[in-house]
Amino acid sequence: MKQLTTIPSFNQPTNIHISDIRTFRSCRRKWDFSSGLRQNLEPSVPYAPFFVGRAVHYALEEYYGKGQSIWDSLDAYLANETKIAGNLWKGEQQQWDDSVALISEVLQHYMLWIQVDTSEFRDETLEFMDLEVPFNVPMYDPDTGIPDPRVRLEGRFDGIVYHKPSHTYWIWECKTARSIGELAKSLENDEQAGAYVFAAQQMKDIKISGVLYNIMRKKAPVHPREINTGMLSKAKGDFTAFSYIADLRKHHGADVDWKFLEQHYGDMFYNMSIGDNGFFVRLPIRRNQYEIKELQDNLYWTAMEMINPEVKAYPAPTFIQCNFCSFRAPCLTMSKGGNFQSLLQAEYQQRVRAESFREVE
């Protein structure tokens, strides 16, 4: 395995996280609730979409970084989250169970996909150098070009991979999304991953070509139903060729003769493409040095506002942002002059979940 030279860093007092910056820019009241610079709160019960993404993320980290079983890693993660969540109400338990079922389906589907993937950045072309890389790097004053002793950029990125055919290094960034197409449209402007490039190039003695996004659709494939002939339905559905074949083998037996499958389901195979699957994609986005410098400057100016104790935490209501905000209830109560503090005490806790898995006693 290639060894990367790590450039020593130094400690500074105020650490700024890119996720914190993004929240600050979108809604300062939410930032005031959630930021480690302010109240540092999170819901006691994990928000389902974040829960799914974190679980998938952790299982893949263990798989690619340590060669661990996806399922053993997932079991460990869920056991840990169960301790954090504690006793759940009936509705919360149903949401939890639905999320766990979705996580299992997504991971099963992904493990099928990597066996048939033929893309430029498929697994066998990659060497996973470092995974779950913590960073704490200087932020530079754009006017002087020197590190500002008041702030540092801190966080953790998914990893660095070496693409063997092109001899290039990339930030490895795992994403789960409801729509791959919609997410892909936003990635050219992805500040979070751009900040990871900025950090990695300060920490490692290498040139980072860009970000390799490993995108997974957050949806289980549809499983064909059994029809009265004992065969599986050939109706079109939201599934992939490889998930359909896996369902056939599960239904007819793992050692079923391929000629049998071709005879009875051949027309389905001819109408499905292995490559264009709609559920998974490896998408490389190159980032040049000019845009990384521009990004750092903008992060710096935002950080200067965040460390100012006089900054007011006013809301920034929008239809989409508020409907999916984990602080919706206390925010509305606060705006109406109600006792929002009682809601915070009853339904929120000091943040205990890092961006990756952490053991809880």
MOBEL-V930971 format. One record per backbone hydrogen bond with DSSP energy under -1.0 kcal/mol. CO is the residue of the C=O (numbers start at 1). NH is the residue of the N-H. Records with the same first field share a line. If there is no record, write none. Layout:
CO = NH, NH
This chain:
5 = 205
14 = 152
16 = 154
17 = 21
18 = 22
19 = 23
20 = 24
21 = 25
22 = 26
23 = 27
27 = 31
28 = 32
29 = 33
30 = 34
31 = 35
32 = 39
33 = 41
35 = 38, 40
40 = 351
42 = 349
47 = 51
48 = 52
49 = 53
50 = 54
51 = 55
52 = 56
53 = 57
54 = 58
55 = 59
56 = 60
57 = 61
58 = 62
59 = 63
60 = 64
61 = 65
62 = 66, 68
69 = 73
70 = 74
71 = 75
72 = 76
73 = 77
74 = 78
75 = 79
76 = 80
77 = 81
78 = 82
79 = 83
80 = 84
81 = 85
82 = 86
89 = 93
90 = 94
91 = 95
92 = 96
93 = 97
94 = 98
95 = 99
96 = 100
97 = 101
98 = 102
99 = 103
100 = 104
101 = 105
102 = 106
103 = 107
104 = 108
105 = 109
106 = 110
107 = 111
108 = 112
109 = 113
110 = 114
113 = 116, 117
119 = 122
122 = 125
123 = 126
125 = 164
127 = 162
130 = 160
133 = 157
135 = 155
137 = 153
139 = 148
141 = 145
146 = 141
148 = 151
152 = 16
153 = 137
155 = 135
157 = 133
158 = 132
159 = 172
160 = 129, 130
161 = 170
162 = 127
163 = 167, 168
168 = 163
169 = 209
170 = 161
171 = 212
173 = 214
175 = 216
177 = 218
179 = 183
180 = 184
181 = 185
183 = 186
186 = 189
187 = 190
190 = 194
191 = 195
192 = 196
193 = 197
194 = 198
195 = 199
196 = 200
197 = 201
199 = 203
200 = 204
203 = 7
204 = 206
209 = 287
210 = 171
211 = 285
212 = 173
213 = 283
214 = 175
215 = 281
216 = 177
217 = 219
225 = 233
227 = 230
231 = 227
237 = 239
238 = 222
240 = 244
241 = 245
242 = 246
243 = 247
244 = 248
245 = 249
246 = 250
247 = 251
248 = 252
249 = 253
253 = 256
257 = 261
258 = 262
259 = 263
260 = 264
261 = 265
262 = 266
265 = 268, 269
266 = 270
269 = 272
275 = 277
279 = 217
281 = 215
283 = 213
285 = 211
288 = 292
289 = 293
290 = 294
291 = 295
292 = 296
293 = 297
294 = 298
295 = 299
296 = 300
297 = 301
298 = 302
299 = 303
300 = 304
301 = 305
302 = 306
303 = 307
305 = 308
308 = 311
312 = 314
314 = 29
318 = 322
319 = 323
320 = 324
322 = 325
325 = 328
327 = 331
328 = 332
329 = 333
330 = 334
331 = 335
332 = 336
333 = 338
334 = 337
338 = 340
340 = 344
341 = 345
342 = 346
343 = 347
344 = 348
347 = 44
349 = 42
